[in-house]
């Protein structure tokens, strides 16, 4: 048998095949700053304002924290690749990135489902809303989402240590993701491919339907109230479109161009858009943000008024 050297690091191809886009892609830094600033502002506003104690605001905080993890897991490495000739990442670093990206991406999908249910109870079952979405239940749902998605991320990252990588080490992507990594394996990847497709189908199809069903009541019974959910539904549609395009396919049919384009939506544009779609269009959050800015400009004023 021929001796085969195991791969200890990968080269992230990124957008190196499109050098003309190198300068425009530095706009990723701007998106990264906007996403971090917007998400951090949401967490600060909701945490400090006594008037923002609704279940929706609680889950907005969780969504903002998820966006921070997702952007911080992918974009710094993208910027490093644009600034250097070769963007390498160690095998442990690749599996860690895969875990955090999978954990944060799947957490967002489950949070969108929970937020849709919250809108359903608030609009269609207002008398039962306080009991169905009590603070204790909201905390339990948030912990459950984190636990389930941590297991999902651990499963993906753990299974990635199962195949052998002994040949090419150039990943046709700008971050570590299961389909392009499995294409580099020199050992069978059937188990990985099956579990990847099953997990993606669970998050991308089942939860998409579970997210859409609660909006049926506002559409059919209270169309005026549905206008308050329109921004949420738009964000859900864009997010799941990217997931269905990028992830619901076996590794053997992975298209680098399609995968990169779809991944850019949920790692760059989605975290940048979420603070606007979910929060800045909410008048309570906007007013609380104004009070926070005023408090920062006048440090002598303690706290925020309710």
N, C-alpha and C positions, 0 to 999 in steps of 0.2 A: 504493500500500500504506500501511496505517496504521502510524505509528511505535509500536513496542512497547518499553517499558522493561524491561530484563533485571533479574531479581530478584538482589539482592546479599546479602539476609539473609532468614531464615525465622523465623516465629513458631511456637513449639512449643505446640500447644493444651493438651497435658497433660490435666489433669482439670478444666479451667476450666468445663466444662459441668455439673460436679457440685460446686457450691460447698459443699454440706452435708458433703462428704467432705474438705474442706480441712484441718480440724483432725486427723481420724484419720490422714490421709496424712502428717502430720508424724512419724508413727511410722517413716517411711522413714529418718529420721535415726538412729533407734535400730537399725534393720536394717543401715544402712550401717556404724555403729560396731561392731556385733556381727560382721558379715562381715569387716571389716578386722582386728579384733582376733583373731578365730578363725583367719583365714588366716595372719596374721603369726605367731601363736603356733605354728602347725604348721611353718612354715618355720624358725623359731628352734629349736624342739625337735628336728626332724630334722637340722638343720645341726650342732647342738652335741652330740647324743647319739651315741656310738659304737655303741650297740646297735641303732640304727635305720638300717641300711645295706641293707635289703632293697629289691628293685625296687619293691614296692608303696609303701614310704615315699618312695622317690625320685620316683615319679609323683604321690604325694600332694603333695609340695612343688611340683611343676609345676602341679598342679591348683589349689593355693592361690594361686600367683602369677597364674594365669589369672583366678581369682575376684576378686583385687584389681584387676586391669586392667578387668574387666567392670563391677564396681560403681563404680569411680572414673570410668568413662567415661559412665555414665548417671545415677547418683543425685545427684551435686552439681547437675546441671542441673535435675533434678526438684525439688529443694529450693529452688533459685533461683526456679523458676516458682511454687511455692507461696507464696513470700515477696514476690513482686512482681505487679503487675497484668498485665504482659506479659513473656513469656519469649522473647527473641529470640536467634538464633544466626546468625553469619555463614555465608556459603556455604562458605568454606574450613574453618571450624570444624565445619560440618555433615558435610562429607566426611571430616574427620579423625575425628569421632565415629563415623561409619559404618564407617571402616576398623578402629578399635580394637574396636568392638563385634562386628563380623563376625569379626575375627581371634580374639578371646577366646572367642566363642561356638563357633566351629568347632573351635578348639583343644580345648575341653572335650569335645566329641563324640568327637574322635579319641583323646584321652587315655582316655576311658571305654572305647573299644575296646581300646586297648593294655593297660589295667588288667584287662579281662576276660580277655585272652589270658594275662596273668601269673597270674591266679587259676587258669586252666585248667592251665597247666604245673605250678603248685605243688601242685594237688590230684590231677590225673590223670596227670601225667608227672613225679613228684618227682625221679626219678633223672636226668632231663635238664633240670631247671629251672635249675640253675646255669650250664649251657652255653648254653641257649636265651635266658636273660635275664641274661647277664653284664653287669657294669657298663659295659663298652664298648658293648654292644648297646643297653642302656637309654639311654645318652647319645645314641647315633645315632638311636634312635627319637624321643627328645624333640626333637632338632634337626630331624629330618624333619617332625615334626608342626608345629613352629613355622614351618618354611620353606613347607610346603604351605598352611598357613592364612594366612601372610603374603601369599602369592600370591593366595589367594582374597579376602582383604580388599582388596588392591590392585586386583584386578579389579572388585570391587563399587564401590569408591570412585572408580576411574578412569572406569568407565562412567557414573557419575553426573554427570560433567562433560560428557558427550556431549549429553544433551537440553538444550533451551532452556527456561528458566523465565521467563515474561514476564507471568504473570497473578497469580492468588491465591498468597499465600505462607504460608498457615496450614497447618502440618503436623498432621494429625489423629492425633497421637501425642505421647508425652512424651520421645522422642528421635528422632534421624534414622535412619530405616529405609527400605530400598528401596521396598517397595510404596506406602506413603503419599506418598513423594516423587515417584514416577513419576506418581501421579495429578495432580500439579500441573504437569506438563510440558505445554508448548504445541507440542511437536514429537513425531514418532513415537517410541515407546519399545518397539517390538517386540523389538529385539535385547536390550535390557536385561531385558525380561520373560522372554524365553526363557532367557537365561543365569542369571537369578535362580532360575527354577523348576528348571533343571538342577542348579545348585549345591545348592539346598535339598534336592532329591531325593537327590543323592549323599550329603550329610551326614545328612539326616533319615531316609532309608529304607535305603540301602545299609549305612551304618555302624550303623544300629539292628539290622539282621539280623546283621552281623558281631559286634556286641556280645552278642547273645543266644545265638549258636551256641556259644561256649565254655562257657556255663553248662549246656549239655545234658549234658555228662559228669558233673558233680557231682549233677545231678538224677537221672539214670538209674542211676549206678553207686555214688555215695557220697553218699547223702542226708544223712548226719550232717555230712559236710564242707561240704555246700551251705549249712548254717546260717550258716557264716562269711561267705558271699557275699550273704546275704539283704538286708543294708542297702545293699550296692552295687547289687543288682538293683532294689531299690525306688527308689533315687535315679535310676538309669538310666531306669526307667519314667516317673517324674514328669518328668524332663528332656526325654525324647523326646516325651512327650504334649504338652508345651508347644510344642515345635518343630513337630510335625505340625499342631497346631491353628493356629499363628500364621504359619508360613512356607510350607507346601505349598499355595500358592494363587496365581494370577496377580494382578497389581496391580489389575486391573479389578474383581475380586471381593473386594477387601480390606475387611473389616469392622472399623471403628475400635474398637468395643467388644471384639470378640473378640481383636483384635491387642493391645490394651492389657492385657487380662487375662492373656493368655498371656505377653506380654513381662514382666509383673510377676513371673511365676513364675521366669523364668530370669535376670532382672537383680536381683531383690530377695531372693526367698525361697530360690532355689537356692544362691547363695553363702553365705547364712546357715545353711542346713541342711547343706551339705557338710562343714564341720568336725566336726559331730556325727555324721553318718551314716558318714563314712569314717575318722575319727580318734579321736574321744572314746570310741567304742565299742570301740576297739582297746586292749587292756590295756597293751601295750608303750608305745603313745603316751601313754596316760593316766599311766603311772608316770613316763615321761620328762618329761611336762609338770609333774608334781608336783616332780620334782627341779629343773626350771628355775625354778619359783616359789620353791623353797627357796633356790636359788642367788641369786636376785634379792633375797630377804629377808636373805640373809647374804652381802654382797658380798665378804667376805674369802675365801670358798671359791671357788677357781678351777676353772672348767669343770664338767662333769657327770660323775658316775661312769658307767661303761659299764653 
